[in-house]
Amino acid sequence: MRRAIFPGSFDPITNGHLDIIARGSKLFDEIVIAVLNNPEKNPMFTVEERIDMLNKVLPAIETGNCVLTVEDFQGLLVEYAIKREIYAILRGIRAVSDYEYELQMALMNRRLEPRVETVFLMSGEAFSYISSRLVKQVFGLGGTIDGFVPSLVEAKMREKLGHTERMKYG
Ligand code: PNS
């Protein structure tokens, strides 16, 4: 069984994340989507809400025989990986600007736990500028996020913020 963890904040899940999961599903038999449980980050959605959205949108993507599982985790990612006996971390790279941050995390994780490798996949061009942070900012300021997140996620964001309320989330 080839298994990978796809970790992230997923606050909220974007079409860019779904693109990486779909690409990863061609390489792995199981992908555990691991939602960081870190309330200090002042998330827009609780971990439970993020997991619920993931479980609702994941069935729409084509993953062949790859099994998708959604869990939350706290603390060190590599400790969680070892506990789950999964030795690959899957991450997406959108643009050169992601590289430095991702390299730093991958090397730190490797130093902490050499048994775990990080596997990078390149996002589709159409998703190269989408991030949860920008989606929240644009939405909060009244801009359209059509095509950036699944429609269910957009509806949940609308519920959270209301139609006209303008707020910024970190
Ligand atoms: O979607 P994000 O916010 O870019 O994901 C970042 C994430 C969750 C992968 C990263 O913050 C993480 O692994 N956090 C857990 C804490 C940890 O293990 N830190 C050391 C790794 S550098």
Residues whose N, C-alpha, C, O or C-beta is under 5 A from the ligand:
A	BS01	PNS	P7 G8 S9 F10 L36 G75 L76 L77 V78 M105 M108
